[in-house]
Amino acid sequence: MPSSSHIVITGASGGLGRALAEHYAAPGCLLSLTGRDAARLEATAAACRAKGAATELGVLDVTDAAGIGDWLLAADRMRPIDILIANAGIGGAAAMPGGAGETGPVANEILAVNMAGVINTVTPILPLMLARRAGRVALVSSLAGYLGLPQSPVYSASKAAVRIYGDALRRRVRRHGVQVTNIMPGFVDTPMSRSLDAARPFCWTAEKAARHIAAAIDRRAAQSVFPWQLRLAIAAQGCLPLGLSDFILSRSLPPDRPQ
């Protein structure tokens, strides 16, 4: 990207969001970063400023549609946004219920952040990108969006919704010069994924994932799906009879949880 780019990243106070911010940080680049933790967000910004980037910070919750919308529009007035990365989300142990699955309040929080939060991030800026006939939008979903994982039914559903939203949006706006890229990661080594009491096969570092995502956005890819080993396993699972798929996935639950 040119050094004068303006890049917005939600959920930038840690994990993949911070890795993306540091990847893009360069002299002349403006990074508008949001997160809910002021101290951690400032730590991300300080690391980016050390690389020469300018930063604008918003201590915001993406479920606050009015708040995130006002902040995004103000950021765009400062300098037109080139790349918008909707990264904020709930995952890890917070999205892994026991017993009968997510309670109503937990389910609603996951959906509010992972699904509605993405829409709250995209909708204020998309009309401006369309008017300029330029811009790139990246939506961070998950490989879980291809499966109904018994460990996290609502998380899986929320990420599937983001994937479908991104696919539909890309088809709607591509003729107007705006590119939408779905980001479908497997396990990334972040505090969120480290909270899981389970194996994390083919886990990537956050820095490696950030490089892979940025490359996909740069080449205007429709999707960035990684790692290839899990992508292949999911594709193979999709070819199985539904009954066999149900049996295999249900067996992945810990023994103390009802199946």
PyMOL commands that set and color helices and strands:
alter all, ss='L'
color gray80, all
select helices_A, chain A and resi 15-24+38-50+65-78+92-95+104-122+126-132+143-146+153-176+191-194+206-218+228-237+242-250
alter helices_A, ss='H'
color red, helices_A
select strands_A, chain A and resi 6-9+30-35+54-59+83-86+136-140+179-185+188-189+204-205+223-226
alter strands_A, ss='S'
color yellow, strands_A
deselect
rebuild
show_as cartoon
